[in-house]
């Protein structure tokens, strides 16, 4: 029995000696997962050893470290098979930087820590589809979010709160009644629900002159008729 234990120990010593020391671990997220808007993304880990060699996890990074050999824990979410589900509200106080605790199956009881920086909103802006508002017609308030990742996405009322000094806000539409003949400009404010310091303002002119009805085609057949040439003055 003692001899068998010694043989097993002798076999184990070389494998322990060959285990390389981990110098650093860093994490990345899948930039195509739209983590700016959604609370789920694939992640990848890059492991750098003391001898400057590197290994990566399978999946997103296409490496040879299988996810069943890695355990990742974070107080703001859950990681399973290389997919991170995170709480956006919980991550907000830390500016969407998640602290990850990584443990490898060949190094039990020896966790490593690293950070994962997720994309976050840096500003918002109005991007109107029309240059003026018509009375009695809904005017869509298009707001775009600008993220630290360099990406820009449209935002809706789940993330933006609107205010206007005239007219009515109906969802994400601005409406001024036909009976209002005095308002010329409406001042609109958009505020990010997650941070009131992130806001945008816009002055929207109200259309004063009526549409030129002479440009409206009354008969569909007129579309295919050549335009009449104007007579030259003698």
C-alpha positions as CSV (number, residue, x, y, z in Angstrom):
1,X,0.0,0.0,0.0
2,X,2.8,2.4,1.0
3,X,4.6,1.5,-2.2
4,X,1.6,2.3,-4.4
5,X,1.2,5.7,-2.6
6,X,4.8,6.6,-3.3
7,X,4.4,5.6,-7.0
8,X,1.3,7.9,-7.3
9,X,3.1,10.7,-5.6
10,X,6.1,10.4,-8.0
11,X,3.7,10.5,-10.9
12,X,2.0,13.7,-9.5
13,X,5.2,15.6,-8.8
14,X,6.1,16.2,-12.5
15,X,2.6,17.4,-13.3
16,X,2.6,19.8,-10.4
17,X,6.0,21.1,-11.5
18,X,4.7,21.7,-15.0
19,X,1.8,23.8,-13.9
20,X,2.6,27.3,-15.1
21,X,2.1,30.3,-12.8
22,X,-0.7,32.6,-13.8
23,X,0.4,36.2,-14.1
24,X,-2.8,37.9,-15.2
25,X,-6.3,37.3,-16.4
26,X,-8.5,39.7,-18.3
27,X,-12.0,39.5,-19.5
28,X,-13.8,40.7,-22.7
29,X,-17.4,40.8,-23.8
30,X,-19.0,40.1,-27.2
31,X,-19.3,43.5,-28.9
32,X,-22.0,42.1,-31.2
33,X,-24.3,41.2,-28.4
34,X,-25.6,44.8,-28.0
35,X,-24.7,44.8,-24.3
36,X,-25.4,48.5,-24.4
37,X,-29.2,47.7,-24.3
38,X,-29.5,44.1,-23.2
39,X,-28.3,42.4,-19.9
40,X,-26.8,39.3,-21.5
41,X,-23.6,38.8,-23.4
42,X,-21.0,36.1,-24.1
43,X,-17.6,36.7,-22.4
44,X,-14.1,35.4,-22.9
45,X,-11.1,35.1,-20.6
46,X,-7.5,35.5,-21.6
47,X,-4.9,33.9,-19.3
48,X,-1.4,35.2,-19.3
49,X,1.3,33.1,-17.7
50,X,4.6,34.1,-16.0
51,X,6.5,32.9,-19.1
52,X,4.5,35.3,-21.3
53,X,2.5,32.5,-22.9
54,X,-1.3,32.9,-23.2
55,X,-4.4,30.7,-23.4
56,X,-8.0,31.7,-24.0
57,X,-11.4,30.2,-23.2
58,X,-13.5,28.5,-25.8
59,X,-16.5,30.0,-27.4
60,X,-16.1,33.8,-28.0
61,X,-12.3,33.7,-28.1
62,X,-12.0,30.3,-29.7
63,X,-9.4,29.1,-27.2
64,X,-8.7,25.7,-25.7
65,X,-9.8,26.3,-22.1
66,X,-13.2,24.7,-21.8
67,X,-15.9,26.5,-19.8
68,X,-16.5,23.3,-17.7
69,X,-13.0,23.8,-16.4
70,X,-13.7,27.4,-15.3
71,X,-15.9,28.9,-12.6
72,X,-16.7,32.6,-12.8
73,X,-18.5,34.4,-10.0
74,X,-19.7,38.0,-9.8
75,X,-21.9,39.8,-7.3
76,X,-23.8,41.5,-10.1
77,X,-24.7,38.5,-12.2
78,X,-24.3,34.9,-13.2
79,X,-21.9,33.2,-15.7
80,X,-22.8,29.9,-17.2
81,X,-21.0,28.2,-20.1
82,X,-19.4,31.5,-21.1
83,X,-22.6,33.6,-21.1
84,X,-23.0,36.4,-18.6
85,X,-26.4,37.5,-17.3
86,X,-26.0,40.7,-15.3
87,X,-28.1,43.2,-13.4
88,X,-27.8,46.6,-15.1
89,X,-29.1,48.4,-12.0
90,X,-26.7,46.6,-9.7
91,X,-23.7,47.4,-12.0
92,X,-24.6,51.1,-12.4
93,X,-23.0,52.4,-9.1
94,X,-19.6,50.9,-10.3
95,X,-20.0,52.5,-13.7
96,X,-20.8,49.1,-15.2
97,X,-17.5,47.5,-14.2
98,X,-18.0,44.0,-12.9
99,X,-15.6,42.3,-10.5
100,X,-15.1,38.7,-11.6
101,X,-13.7,35.9,-9.4
102,X,-12.2,33.1,-11.6
103,X,-11.3,29.6,-10.4
104,X,-9.8,26.9,-12.6
105,X,-10.5,23.2,-12.0
106,X,-6.7,22.4,-12.0
107,X,-6.2,25.1,-9.3
108,X,-9.0,24.5,-6.8
109,X,-9.2,26.9,-3.9
110,X,-7.0,29.5,-5.7
111,X,-9.3,32.2,-7.2
112,X,-8.1,35.0,-9.4
113,X,-9.8,38.4,-9.7
114,X,-10.3,40.5,-12.8
115,X,-12.6,43.3,-14.0
116,X,-15.0,43.3,-16.9
117,X,-15.9,46.7,-18.2
118,X,-19.3,46.7,-19.9
119,X,-20.5,49.5,-22.2
120,X,-22.4,52.4,-20.6
121,X,-24.3,55.5,-21.7
122,X,-22.3,58.7,-21.9
123,X,-24.9,61.0,-23.5
124,X,-28.2,61.4,-25.4
125,X,-29.3,63.6,-28.3
126,X,-32.4,64.4,-30.3
127,X,-32.5,63.3,-33.9
128,X,-35.7,64.7,-35.3
129,X,-37.3,63.2,-38.5
130,X,-38.8,66.5,-39.5
131,X,-37.7,70.1,-39.1
132,X,-41.1,71.4,-37.7
133,X,-44.2,70.2,-36.0
134,X,-47.7,70.4,-37.5
135,X,-50.7,71.1,-35.5
136,X,-52.9,68.1,-34.9
137,X,-50.3,65.6,-36.1
138,X,-48.2,63.4,-33.8
139,X,-44.5,64.4,-33.8
140,X,-42.2,61.4,-32.9
141,X,-39.5,62.4,-30.4
142,X,-36.5,60.4,-31.6
143,X,-33.7,60.2,-29.1
144,X,-30.4,58.4,-29.6
145,X,-28.1,57.1,-26.9
146,X,-24.3,57.5,-27.2
147,X,-22.2,54.8,-25.5
148,X,-18.6,54.7,-24.5
149,X,-18.2,51.8,-26.9
150,X,-18.7,54.3,-29.8
151,X,-22.1,52.8,-30.7
152,X,-25.3,54.8,-31.0
153,X,-28.8,53.3,-30.5
154,X,-32.3,54.7,-30.4
155,X,-33.9,54.8,-27.0
156,X,-37.5,54.6,-25.9
157,X,-39.6,55.6,-22.9
158,X,-38.3,52.7,-20.9
159,X,-35.0,54.6,-20.6
160,X,-36.1,58.2,-21.4
161,X,-38.5,60.6,-19.7
162,X,-39.9,63.5,-21.7
163,X,-41.1,66.9,-20.8
164,X,-42.5,69.7,-22.9
165,X,-43.4,73.3,-22.1
166,X,-46.3,73.3,-24.6
167,X,-48.6,70.6,-26.1
168,X,-48.9,67.1,-24.8
169,X,-46.5,64.2,-24.5
170,X,-48.2,61.0,-25.5
171,X,-45.8,58.1,-25.0
172,X,-42.9,59.2,-27.3
173,X,-45.1,61.6,-29.4
174,X,-45.5,65.3,-29.0
175,X,-48.9,66.7,-30.0
176,X,-50.2,70.2,-30.3
177,X,-54.0,70.7,-30.9
178,X,-55.3,72.2,-34.0
179,X,-57.0,74.9,-31.9
180,X,-53.7,76.2,-30.7
181,X,-52.9,79.1,-33.1
182,X,-50.4,80.9,-30.9
183,X,-47.6,78.5,-30.0
184,X,-44.6,78.9,-32.4
185,X,-41.8,76.9,-30.6
186,X,-42.0,74.0,-28.2
187,X,-39.1,73.3,-25.8
188,X,-38.6,69.6,-25.2
189,X,-36.4,67.9,-22.6
190,X,-35.3,64.3,-22.6
191,X,-33.9,62.8,-19.3
192,X,-32.2,59.4,-18.9
193,X,-34.1,57.5,-16.2
194,X,-30.9,55.9,-15.0
195,X,-29.1,59.2,-14.4
196,X,-30.8,62.6,-14.4
197,X,-27.5,64.3,-15.2
198,X,-27.7,62.8,-18.7
199,X,-30.2,64.9,-20.7
200,X,-30.9,66.6,-24.0
201,X,-33.0,69.6,-24.9
202,X,-34.5,70.8,-28.2
203,X,-36.6,73.6,-29.5
204,X,-39.1,72.4,-32.1
205,X,-40.7,75.0,-34.4
206,X,-44.4,74.8,-35.0
207,X,-45.4,75.0,-38.6
208,X,-47.1,78.3,-39.2
209,X,-48.0,78.4,-42.9
210,X,-50.4,75.8,-44.3
211,X,-49.1,73.2,-46.8
212,X,-49.0,74.2,-50.4
213,X,-52.0,72.2,-51.7
214,X,-51.2,73.0,-55.3
215,X,-48.4,70.4,-55.0
216,X,-50.8,67.6,-53.9
217,X,-51.7,65.2,-56.7
218,X,-55.5,64.8,-56.8
219,X,-55.7,62.3,-59.6
220,X,-53.3,59.2,-59.4
221,X,-53.2,59.2,-63.3
222,X,-51.5,62.6,-63.2
223,X,-48.3,60.8,-61.9
224,X,-47.8,59.3,-65.4
225,X,-48.6,62.4,-67.4
226,X,-45.7,64.6,-68.6
227,X,-45.5,68.0,-66.9
228,X,-47.0,70.8,-68.9
229,X,-44.4,73.2,-70.4
230,X,-44.8,76.8,-69.5
231,X,-45.3,79.2,-72.4
232,X,-42.5,81.5,-73.1
233,X,-43.3,85.2,-73.0
234,X,-43.2,87.0,-76.3
